[in-house]
Amino acid sequence: MAAAPHRGHRSAAVAARGRTAAGVARGCHHPSDRHAHGAGAMNGPARHGEAGVVLLNVLVILSIAAVVVFIMLSSQEDALGRARIQSASAAAEALARGAESSAITALRRDMATAPDTDHYGEPWAQVGQTQADLALGRLSVGIRDAQSRLNLARLRTRAVSDVQSFLRIIAELGIDPALGARIAAEIAARPGLSSLSDLRGVSPATLAQIAPYMDFLPDDAPVNLNTVDPVVLRAVLNNRSAALRLEQRRAGAGFLTIDDLTRVGAVRPAGAGFTSQVFDVEIVAEVDDVVVRLLSRIERRQSFAGSRVVVTRRSFGIPLNAVPDIPAGF
């Protein structure tokens, strides 16, 4: 008969089975539990990524909006700036045209009060010679006798005295005599020439050199001995000693007369006199830092119908000897 198991062995076996069951219970999890745990671990980073994208989009939209607002404000400021400049420019131009009208009035008055002589001591020459500060801005006006220069239009007739006066000026300025002869021939051959810039084959440097001493004026306009430059005075008199004495006399008295020429032993040259009918006016007007420079040529004309003072050339900032005449009626 077999012997019964010892009570101690049974207790050990029962304890072993209990530990095994507990271990199985701890090691085994439901599949749904594992899925839930994995999903929780993944949802955290995903939510943070989506939030970052939304924030980036918001920043981009704000940046675009800021750029649009900046462009709108800049465009508005540019438009206001352009409007201000246009307004100031119009005001400066109106101021310059008003000054031109004042010069015309002064020259018209001189026709009535002193028709026998014109010189820089007369009231017309004193109109606005200094800069004036006005409520609108600044204004300066200068009037120059255009007949203080040799009239190149007189070369069209090929008169010997006029051509020689021209060539003497060319020589005193140190310009090639051959070029001077060619210019004189071109003027005679092209009656339509009306400005220095129309001369062919003459460099800008040479044109700038001769411009202070000669220009195209009305055909019969003589040189005014009261206002003529010393270079031109010596050329038309062809007598340096007499020219020097006349310069001294003019500097003291302000003008010359036929008696002054007689005293120095000079004869009044053909194409020379003591009056002028053509004047150049330079006006500079400034309003709100916008500067306008107006150059006008004004001519006094006398006929059986009466006397008139008209603007024959007008330009803003362009030398008058490069500007064509204003057609009659304008």
C-alpha positions in Angstrom: 0.0 0.0 0.0 1.4 3.2 -1.1 2.3 5.7 1.4 0.2 9.0 1.4 1.9 12.2 0.3 3.4 14.2 3.0 1.4 17.2 4.0 4.3 19.5 3.5 4.7 18.5 -0.1 1.0 19.4 -0.8 1.3 22.8 0.7 4.4 23.6 -1.4 2.6 22.5 -4.6 -0.4 24.6 -3.9 1.8 27.7 -3.2 3.7 27.1 -6.5 0.5 26.9 -8.5 -0.7 30.1 -6.8 2.5 32.0 -7.7 2.2 30.7 -11.3 -1.4 32.0 -11.7 -0.5 35.3 -10.2 2.4 35.7 -12.6 0.3 34.8 -15.6 -2.3 37.3 -14.4 0.3 40.1 -14.1 2.0 39.3 -17.5 -1.2 39.0 -19.6 -3.0 42.2 -20.6 -6.1 42.7 -22.8 -5.3 43.7 -26.3 -7.6 46.8 -25.9 -5.5 47.9 -23.0 -2.4 47.8 -25.1 -4.1 49.8 -27.9 -5.4 52.4 -25.6 -1.9 52.9 -24.1 -0.3 53.2 -27.5 -2.9 55.7 -28.7 -2.3 57.9 -25.7 1.4 57.9 -26.3 0.9 59.0 -30.0 -1.8 61.7 -29.6 0.4 63.9 -27.4 3.0 64.9 -30.1 0.3 65.1 -32.9 -1.7 67.7 -31.0 1.5 69.7 -30.4 2.4 69.6 -34.1 -1.1 70.8 -35.2 -0.9 73.7 -32.8 2.5 74.7 -34.2 1.1 74.8 -37.8 -1.8 76.9 -36.7 0.5 79.4 -35.0 2.7 79.6 -38.0 -0.3 80.3 -40.3 -1.4 83.1 -38.0 2.0 84.7 -38.0 2.2 84.5 -41.8 -1.2 86.2 -42.1 -0.2 88.9 -39.6 3.0 89.5 -41.5 1.1 89.8 -44.9 -1.4 92.2 -43.3 1.4 94.3 -41.9 3.1 94.5 -45.3 -0.2 95.5 -46.9 -0.8 98.3 -44.4 2.8 99.5 -44.8 2.4 99.6 -48.6 -0.9 101.5 -48.3 0.5 104.0 -45.9 3.7 104.5 -48.1 1.5 104.9 -51.2 -0.6 107.5 -49.4 2.5 109.3 -48.3 4.0 109.2 -51.8 0.7 110.5 -53.2 0.6 113.4 -50.7 4.3 114.1 -51.4 3.6 114.3 -55.2 0.6 116.5 -54.6 2.6 118.8 -52.4 5.4 119.1 -55.0 2.9 119.7 -57.9 1.2 122.4 -55.8 4.4 124.1 -54.9 5.7 123.9 -58.5 2.5 125.5 -59.8 2.8 128.2 -57.2 6.4 128.9 -58.1 5.6 129.0 -61.8 2.8 131.4 -61.1 5.1 133.6 -59.1 7.7 133.5 -61.9 5.1 134.5 -64.5 4.0 137.4 -62.2 7.6 138.6 -62.1 7.8 138.4 -65.9 4.7 140.6 -66.1 6.4 143.1 -63.8 9.4 143.2 -66.1 7.2 143.8 -69.1 5.4 146.7 -67.3 8.8 148.3 -66.4 10.0 148.0 -70.0 6.8 149.4 -71.4 7.0 152.4 -69.0 10.6 153.1 -70.1 9.4 153.3 -73.7 7.3 156.3 -72.7 9.6 158.0 -70.2 13.1 157.5 -71.7 12.9 156.5 -75.4 16.3 157.9 -76.4 18.6 155.9 -74.3 18.8 152.6 -72.5 21.4 151.7 -69.8 21.7 149.7 -66.6 21.1 152.8 -64.4 17.4 153.1 -65.5 14.5 151.8 -63.4 13.8 148.8 -65.7 17.2 147.4 -64.9 16.6 147.8 -61.2 13.5 145.6 -61.1 14.1 142.8 -58.5 17.9 142.7 -58.9 18.2 141.4 -55.4 16.5 138.3 -53.9 13.2 139.0 -52.1 11.7 136.8 -49.3 7.9 136.6 -49.8 5.1 134.9 -47.9 5.0 132.2 -50.5 8.8 131.7 -50.8 11.7 133.5 -52.5 12.0 135.4 -55.7 14.9 136.9 -57.7 14.6 138.8 -61.0 17.4 139.9 -63.3 17.0 141.8 -66.6 19.8 141.9 -69.1 20.0 143.9 -72.3 20.2 141.3 -75.1 21.6 144.0 -77.4 24.7 144.1 -75.3 25.9 141.3 -77.5 26.8 141.3 -81.2 23.8 140.5 -83.4 24.7 137.5 -85.5 21.6 138.0 -87.7 23.3 141.0 -89.2 25.9 138.6 -90.8 23.2 137.5 -93.2 23.7 140.6 -95.3 27.5 140.0 -95.4 28.1 143.6 -94.5 31.9 144.0 -94.1 31.8 146.0 -90.9 29.6 143.3 -89.2 31.7 140.4 -90.4 34.9 142.1 -89.3 33.5 142.9 -85.8 32.5 139.2 -85.5 35.9 138.0 -86.6 37.7 140.3 -84.2 35.7 138.8 -81.3 36.6 135.3 -82.5 40.2 136.3 -82.5 40.1 137.9 -79.1 38.5 134.8 -77.6 41.4 132.7 -79.1 39.1 130.7 -81.4 40.5 129.4 -84.7 39.9 132.1 -87.4 39.1 129.4 -89.9 36.2 128.3 -87.7 35.0 131.9 -87.4 35.0 132.4 -91.2 33.1 129.1 -91.6 30.5 130.2 -89.0 30.0 133.6 -90.8 29.6 131.9 -94.1 27.1 129.4 -92.7 25.0 132.2 -91.2 24.9 134.0 -94.5 24.0 130.8 -96.4 21.2 129.8 -93.9 18.9 132.7 -93.4 16.6 130.6 -91.2 19.2 130.2 -88.4 17.9 131.6 -85.1 19.9 130.1 -82.3 23.5 129.3 -81.6 22.7 125.6 -81.1 21.7 125.4 -84.8 25.3 126.1 -86.0 26.9 123.0 -87.6 30.2 121.5 -86.5 30.6 123.9 -83.6 31.5 122.1 -80.3 29.5 122.8 -77.1 32.6 124.2 -75.5 33.0 126.8 -78.4 29.3 127.7 -78.2 29.6 128.3 -74.5 32.7 130.4 -75.2 31.0 132.7 -77.7 27.5 132.8 -76.1 28.2 135.7 -73.7 29.2 138.0 -76.6 26.9 137.2 -79.5 23.4 135.9 -80.2 20.7 135.9 -82.9 18.5 139.0 -82.5 16.0 140.7 -84.8 17.7 141.4 -88.1 18.3 145.1 -87.7 19.0 145.2 -83.9 22.2 147.2 -83.3 24.6 146.7 -80.4 23.9 149.1 -77.5 27.1 150.9 -76.6 25.7 151.7 -73.2 25.5 148.1 -72.2 27.9 146.3 -74.5 30.6 144.0 -73.0 34.2 145.5 -73.3 35.2 142.7 -75.6 32.4 143.6 -78.1 33.0 147.3 -77.6 36.7 146.9 -78.7 35.6 144.8 -81.7 33.0 147.2 -83.0 35.1 150.3 -82.5 38.3 148.6 -83.8 40.1 151.2 -81.6 41.4 149.8 -78.3 42.5 153.1 -76.9 39.1 154.8 -77.6 37.3 151.7 -76.3 39.2 151.9 -73.0 38.4 155.6 -72.5 34.8 155.0 -73.2 34.7 152.1 -70.7 36.0 154.5 -68.1 33.5 157.2 -69.0 30.7 154.7 -68.9 31.7 153.3 -65.5 31.6 156.9 -64.1 28.5 158.3 -65.7 26.6 155.0 -66.3 25.9 155.6 -70.0 27.5 157.1 -73.1 26.4 159.7 -75.6 27.5 160.6 -79.2 29.5 163.4 -77.7 31.5 160.9 -75.6 32.6 159.2 -78.8 33.6 162.5 -80.4 35.7 163.3 -77.4 37.8 160.1 -77.7 38.1 160.5 -81.5 35.8 157.6 -82.3 33.0 157.5 -84.9 29.8 155.6 -84.1 30.0 152.3 -86.0 27.3 151.1 -88.3 25.2 148.7 -86.3 25.8 150.5 -83.0 23.6 152.8 -81.0 22.4 153.8 -77.5 19.0 152.2 -77.2 17.7 148.6 -77.0 14.5 146.9 -77.8 15.3 143.3 -76.9 15.9 142.1 -73.3 16.5 138.8 -71.5 14.8 138.2 -68.2 15.9 135.5 -65.7 13.6 134.7 -62.8 14.1 132.2 -60.0 11.1 131.4 -57.8 11.2 129.1 -54.9 8.1 127.7 -53.0 8.3 125.0 -50.4 11.8 124.0 -51.5 10.6 123.7 -55.2 12.7 125.9 -57.4 11.5 127.2 -60.8 13.9 129.0 -63.2 12.1 131.0 -66.0 14.1 132.5 -68.9 12.2 135.0 -71.1 13.1 137.1 -74.1 11.1 140.3 -74.2 10.9 142.6 -77.3 9.6 146.1 -77.6 8.0 146.8 -80.9 6.9 150.0 -82.4 4.7 150.4 -85.5 2.0 152.7 -86.9 -0.5 150.7 -84.9 1.3 151.7 -81.7 3.8 150.2 -79.3 3.8 146.7 -77.9 6.0 144.7 -75.4 5.8 141.0 -76.1 7.5 137.8 -75.0 9.2 136.2 -78.0 10.9 133.3 -76.2 10.1 131.6 -72.9 11.7 128.5 -71.3 12.0 126.9 -67.9 15.6 126.2 -67.2 16.8 126.1 -70.9 19.2 128.7 -72.3 17.3 131.2 -74.5 19.8 130.8 -77.3 18.7 127.2 -77.7 15.0 128.0 -77.7 13.0 128.9 -80.9 10.9 132.1 -81.1 7.3 132.0 -79.9 5.1 132.2 -83.0 3.2 135.4 -83.5 -0.2 135.3 -81.8 0.8 133.2 -78.8 
